[in-house]
Amino acid sequence: MTGPLDEGQVAVIRVAVAGAAGRMGQTVCAAVEGAQDMELTGRADPALGTVLADVLIDADVLVDFTLPTTAVQNAREATAAGVHTVIGTTGFDPARLKHMTGANIFIAPNFAIGAVLMMQFAQQAARHMARAEIIELHHDRKVDKPSGTAARTASLMEEASPRLGEVPVHSVRLPGLVAHQEVILGDVGQTLTIRHDSIDRESFMPGVLLAIRRVGTLPESPVVGLENLLTSG
Ligand SMILES: NC(=O)c1ccc[n+]([C@@H]2O[C@H](COP(=O)([O-])OP(=O)(O)OC[C@H]3O[C@@H](n4cnc5c(N)ncnc54)[C@H](O)[C@@H]3O)[C@@H](O)[C@H]2O)c1
């Protein structure tokens, strides 16, 4: 953002995308281009012949949908350059983002509002039912297993009700699927099933755009989970 704004003028957030040629990256680029308060300033992806350093120069915020092995390094480079970072990449421990300074980091294993609600309902139900298991179902080119959403759901449920013990996670990978999850809870004579389906990657975009708008003003960093942006404003 440059210079003081005239009255009524909206601040434009300059956004670069890492993993821009990927399934999520392409959808994010289109969503940013469609947002009036954002400008897409860079697409970093080896598949496009562009490296991260090329796109950081013109960006206020970096959005990363790459690989578990590269997301941490990208966040380190971006924050060191003073660029706030929104991470959607899953399959690594978010604790690895601690102690990165220079700019803020926001990370969410799932940017779909329905998935956030599923996790909250599952956490609530965990306090009242004897046992639980999770089935997560994704497209066959997903690299990590179990999904970041399933791992987070299980840990939220285990925290809410230690008597559940470890919540088992079962992973299904098939063509035709996008991102789906069932949390099944059982107790004497009854079961409860909580299910969420992302049938299109558009489902993640309102959450990603919200994170881009809010990452620069986080009270602490890193912040993990979209629910933290929904409850605080
Ligand atoms: N948080 C969420 O809501 C959410 C939703 C869907 C997917 N995901 C996660 O997003 C990630 C990406 O998923 P996808 O389906 O788009 O994968 P994908 O394989 O289609 O795309 C990944 C892209 O990253 C690029 N890449 C690799 N190394 C790079 C680097 N160093 N710099 C820049 N780009 C690099 C690859 O060339 C590829 O184009 C996965 O970890 C997936 O689990 C998260």
PDBQT file of the ligand as one rigid body, heavy atoms in Angstrom, charges set to zero:
ROOT
HETATM    1  N1  LIG A 301      -6.320 -25.146   3.953  1.00  0.00    +0.000 N 
HETATM    2  C1  LIG A 301      -7.257 -25.511   3.060  1.00  0.00    +0.000 C 
HETATM    3  O1  LIG A 301      -8.438 -25.127   3.160  1.00  0.00    +0.000 OA
HETATM    4  C2  LIG A 301      -6.854 -26.418   1.914  1.00  0.00    +0.000 A 
HETATM    5  C3  LIG A 301      -7.782 -26.797   0.945  1.00  0.00    +0.000 A 
HETATM    6  C4  LIG A 301      -7.350 -27.590  -0.123  1.00  0.00    +0.000 A 
HETATM    7  C5  LIG A 301      -6.011 -27.990  -0.197  1.00  0.00    +0.000 A 
HETATM    8  N2  LIG A 301      -5.143 -27.617   0.793  1.00  0.00    +0.000 N 
HETATM    9  C6  LIG A 301      -3.703 -27.943   0.756  1.00  0.00    +0.000 C 
HETATM   10  O2  LIG A 301      -3.091 -27.048  -0.173  1.00  0.00    +0.000 OA
HETATM   11  C7  LIG A 301      -1.892 -27.670  -0.685  1.00  0.00    +0.000 C 
HETATM   12  C8  LIG A 301      -1.896 -27.570  -2.213  1.00  0.00    +0.000 C 
HETATM   13  O3  LIG A 301      -2.941 -28.379  -2.726  1.00  0.00    +0.000 OA
HETATM   14  P1  LIG A 301      -3.210 -28.459  -4.305  1.00  0.00    +0.000 P 
HETATM   15  O4  LIG A 301      -4.272 -29.489  -4.470  1.00  0.00    +0.000 OA
HETATM   16  O5  LIG A 301      -3.407 -27.104  -4.871  1.00  0.00    +0.000 OA
HETATM   17  O6  LIG A 301      -1.784 -29.057  -4.800  1.00  0.00    +0.000 OA
HETATM   18  P2  LIG A 301      -1.150 -28.992  -6.245  1.00  0.00    +0.000 P 
HETATM   19  O7  LIG A 301      -0.166 -30.114  -6.323  1.00  0.00    +0.000 OA
HETATM   20  O8  LIG A 301      -2.221 -28.901  -7.297  1.00  0.00    +0.000 OA
HETATM   21  O9  LIG A 301      -0.363 -27.583  -6.255  1.00  0.00    +0.000 OA
HETATM   22  C9  LIG A 301       0.849 -27.333  -5.587  1.00  0.00    +0.000 C 
HETATM   23  C10 LIG A 301       1.664 -26.372  -6.454  1.00  0.00    +0.000 C 
HETATM   24  O10 LIG A 301       2.798 -25.917  -5.682  1.00  0.00    +0.000 OA
HETATM   25  C11 LIG A 301       3.847 -25.741  -6.611  1.00  0.00    +0.000 C 
HETATM   26  N3  LIG A 301       5.130 -25.625  -5.890  1.00  0.00    +0.000 N 
HETATM   27  C12 LIG A 301       5.968 -26.613  -5.483  1.00  0.00    +0.000 A 
HETATM   28  N4  LIG A 301       7.049 -26.083  -4.860  1.00  0.00    +0.000 NA
HETATM   29  C13 LIG A 301       6.893 -24.736  -4.877  1.00  0.00    +0.000 A 
HETATM   30  C14 LIG A 301       7.670 -23.634  -4.400  1.00  0.00    +0.000 A 
HETATM   31  N5  LIG A 301       8.861 -23.829  -3.761  1.00  0.00    +0.000 N 
HETATM   32  N6  LIG A 301       7.212 -22.371  -4.597  1.00  0.00    +0.000 NA
HETATM   33  C15 LIG A 301       6.045 -22.159  -5.234  1.00  0.00    +0.000 A 
HETATM   34  N7  LIG A 301       5.254 -23.167  -5.707  1.00  0.00    +0.000 NA
HETATM   35  C16 LIG A 301       5.668 -24.443  -5.519  1.00  0.00    +0.000 A 
HETATM   36  C17 LIG A 301       3.739 -26.963  -7.543  1.00  0.00    +0.000 C 
HETATM   37  O11 LIG A 301       4.442 -26.770  -8.761  1.00  0.00    +0.000 OA
HETATM   38  C18 LIG A 301       2.218 -27.005  -7.728  1.00  0.00    +0.000 C 
HETATM   39  O12 LIG A 301       1.811 -26.256  -8.872  1.00  0.00    +0.000 OA
HETATM   40  C19 LIG A 301      -1.889 -29.098  -0.126  1.00  0.00    +0.000 C 
HETATM   41  O13 LIG A 301      -1.050 -29.141   1.014  1.00  0.00    +0.000 OA
HETATM   42  C20 LIG A 301      -3.344 -29.327   0.275  1.00  0.00    +0.000 C 
HETATM   43  O14 LIG A 301      -3.500 -30.271   1.303  1.00  0.00    +0.000 OA
HETATM   44  C21 LIG A 301      -5.542 -26.850   1.834  1.00  0.00    +0.000 A 
ENDROOT
TORSDOF 0
